[in-house]
Amino acid sequence: AGSSAFWIYVGTSSLTSAVFFGFLGGAPFIAMTVLGMTPAGYSVWFALCAIGYMLGNFATARLSERFRIKTMMVTGAVISLAATSLSLALIAGGLLSPLTLFAPMLFVGFGNGLVLPTATAGGVSVMPQAAGAAAGMLGACQIGVGALSSILAALLATGGAVGLLLLMTGIAIAGLGVALSAKRVNAAG
């Protein structure tokens, strides 16, 4: 039971961060090739991702004493899914702009800021005697799944922003599904 719980935390953190990595892989092509943005313009809009992540981490620090790990993970996953779905709906509806591409990423960043620290705490709590190994495995899986997502997103982005957002939304759905399968665990384990 302990190892399956650990892999739920790994899956949730890996898939949620893969939404962000997918954006990293595909958005530069959309921004510069389709929207004609400059690198400087891209970097200004991209700051929304970092701001969202910082706000999510700040919220996690404030809320983790009051809410269970599962609640925090599910909330973050729902926020990420809502953000990608909104962006997908707007862009599929013909409203591709820096605002519709980047503004929802503020909320994807926020969702990541809720999910990643709490999933890591959950994963480490499964076997506290192997906390270092657990944290290392969580991080390695996040980067590995993120790298695959980034590659796939880069390939899909060449066909347009809708393909990129479909990928990101699909990954967000999978992340939410895994988060929902977690057992209820409080912040202490």
C-alpha positions in Angstrom: 0.0 0.0 0.0 2.8 2.4 0.8 4.5 2.1 -2.6 1.2 2.6 -4.5 0.6 5.7 -2.4 4.1 6.9 -3.2 3.5 6.5 -7.0 0.2 8.4 -6.7 2.2 11.4 -5.4 4.8 10.9 -8.1 2.1 10.7 -10.8 0.3 13.8 -9.5 3.5 15.9 -9.3 4.9 14.7 -12.6 1.7 15.2 -14.6 0.9 18.6 -13.1 4.5 19.8 -13.8 4.2 18.3 -17.3 1.5 20.8 -18.1 4.0 23.6 -17.4 6.8 21.8 -19.3 4.4 21.3 -22.3 4.0 25.1 -22.3 7.7 25.5 -22.2 8.1 23.2 -25.2 5.4 24.7 -27.4 4.7 28.3 -26.4 7.9 29.8 -27.8 7.1 28.6 -31.3 3.5 29.9 -31.1 4.5 33.2 -29.6 7.3 34.0 -32.0 6.2 32.3 -35.2 2.4 32.6 -35.1 2.0 35.8 -32.9 5.2 37.5 -34.1 6.4 38.3 -30.6 9.9 39.4 -29.9 12.1 37.5 -27.4 11.7 40.4 -25.0 7.9 40.5 -25.4 7.8 36.7 -24.8 9.9 37.1 -21.6 7.6 39.8 -20.2 4.5 37.7 -20.8 6.2 34.5 -19.6 6.8 36.2 -16.2 3.1 35.4 -15.5 4.1 31.7 -15.1 6.7 32.5 -12.5 4.5 34.9 -10.7 1.7 32.2 -10.5 4.1 29.6 -9.2 5.4 32.0 -6.5 1.9 32.8 -5.5 1.0 29.2 -5.4 4.0 28.4 -3.2 3.0 31.3 -0.9 -0.5 30.0 -0.6 0.7 26.5 0.1 2.9 27.8 3.0 -0.2 29.5 4.4 -2.8 26.8 3.8 -0.9 23.5 4.4 -1.6 23.6 8.2 -5.3 23.8 7.5 -5.9 21.6 4.5 -4.9 18.0 3.8 -2.4 17.0 1.2 -5.0 15.5 -1.0 -7.1 18.7 -0.8 -4.2 20.8 -1.8 -3.2 18.5 -4.7 -6.7 18.2 -6.1 -7.2 22.0 -5.8 -4.0 22.7 -7.6 -4.8 20.2 -10.3 -8.3 21.6 -10.8 -6.9 25.1 -11.1 -4.4 23.9 -13.7 -7.1 22.1 -15.7 -9.4 25.1 -15.5 -6.7 27.4 -16.8 -5.7 25.1 -19.8 -9.3 24.5 -20.6 -10.0 28.3 -20.7 -7.0 28.9 -22.9 -8.0 26.1 -25.2 -11.6 27.3 -25.5 -10.5 30.9 -26.2 -7.9 29.9 -28.7 -10.1 27.3 -30.4 -12.7 30.0 -30.7 -10.3 32.1 -32.7 -9.0 34.4 -29.9 -5.3 33.6 -30.1 -3.3 36.5 -28.5 -0.6 36.9 -25.9 -3.3 37.4 -23.3 -5.2 34.1 -24.1 -1.9 32.2 -24.4 -0.1 33.5 -21.4 -2.6 34.8 -18.8 -4.0 31.3 -18.0 -0.5 30.2 -17.4 -0.5 32.4 -14.2 -3.1 29.9 -12.9 -1.2 26.9 -14.2 1.8 28.2 -12.2 -0.4 28.7 -9.2 -1.7 25.2 -9.5 1.9 23.9 -9.7 2.7 25.9 -6.6 0.0 24.1 -4.7 0.6 20.6 -6.0 4.4 20.2 -6.1 5.3 20.9 -2.5 2.3 19.0 -1.1 2.9 16.0 -3.4 6.5 16.0 -2.3 5.5 16.1 1.3 3.1 13.2 0.7 5.7 11.2 -1.1 8.3 11.7 1.5 5.7 10.8 4.3 5.1 7.4 2.8 8.6 6.2 3.9 10.3 8.9 6.1 13.3 6.6 6.6 14.0 7.0 2.8 13.0 10.6 2.5 16.1 11.6 0.4 15.5 8.8 -2.1 11.8 9.5 -2.2 12.4 13.2 -2.9 15.0 12.3 -5.5 12.7 9.9 -7.3 9.9 12.5 -7.3 12.2 15.1 -8.8 13.6 12.7 -11.4 10.1 11.7 -12.5 8.9 15.3 -12.7 11.8 16.2 -15.0 11.5 13.0 -17.1 7.8 13.3 -17.7 8.2 17.0 -18.2 10.9 16.5 -20.8 8.6 14.1 -22.7 5.8 16.6 -22.5 8.0 19.4 -23.7 9.2 17.3 -26.8 5.6 16.3 -27.7 4.4 19.9 -27.2 7.1 21.3 -29.5 6.0 18.9 -32.2 2.3 19.6 -31.8 2.9 23.4 -31.6 4.1 23.4 -35.2 0.5 22.6 -36.2 -0.9 25.5 -34.1 -1.8 26.5 -30.6 -4.9 24.3 -30.4 -2.8 21.1 -30.5 -0.5 22.5 -27.8 -3.5 23.3 -25.6 -5.2 20.0 -26.2 -2.0 18.2 -25.0 -1.7 20.5 -21.9 -5.4 20.0 -21.1 -5.2 16.2 -21.5 -2.2 16.0 -19.2 -4.0 18.2 -16.7 -7.0 15.8 -16.8 -4.7 12.9 -16.1 -3.0 14.8 -13.3 -6.4 15.5 -11.7 -7.4 11.9 -12.0 -4.3 10.7 -10.2 -4.7 13.4 -7.5 -8.3 12.2 -6.9 -7.1 8.7 -6.4 -4.9 9.6 -3.4 -5.9 8.6 0.0 -6.7 11.4 2.4 -3.5 12.4 4.2 -2.9 15.3 6.4 0.2 17.6 6.2 2.0 15.6 8.8 1.6 12.4 6.8 
